[in-house]
Amino acid sequence: MLIEYFEKFNLRINDFDCHDRILMSSILDIFQDVAGKHATKLGVGFHDLLKKNRIWVVVRTKFDIYKQPKQEET
């Protein structure tokens, strides 16, 4: 079973606000992409569950930013 899943993302200029802080919406988009790919690898992705008439939903999310990333950083 694939317990951990890692992926690198290149941050783009439009992932940041006018004060060069990463947008919360960009962080959540990245989380959604990673969660979807990880779920697919585990066999519980969107299409896998759709065949079984099931879905999974994230209803609450909390995260902390320990280091503010910079534009075009990976």
GITAJO-V106415 format. One record per helix or strand of 3 or more residues. SS is the DSSP state (helix for helix, strand for strand). FROM is the first residue (numbers start at 1). TO is the last residue. Records with the same first field share a line. If there is no record, write none. Layout:
SS: FROM-TO ; FROM-TO
This chain:
helix: 13-15 ; 24-42 ; 46-51
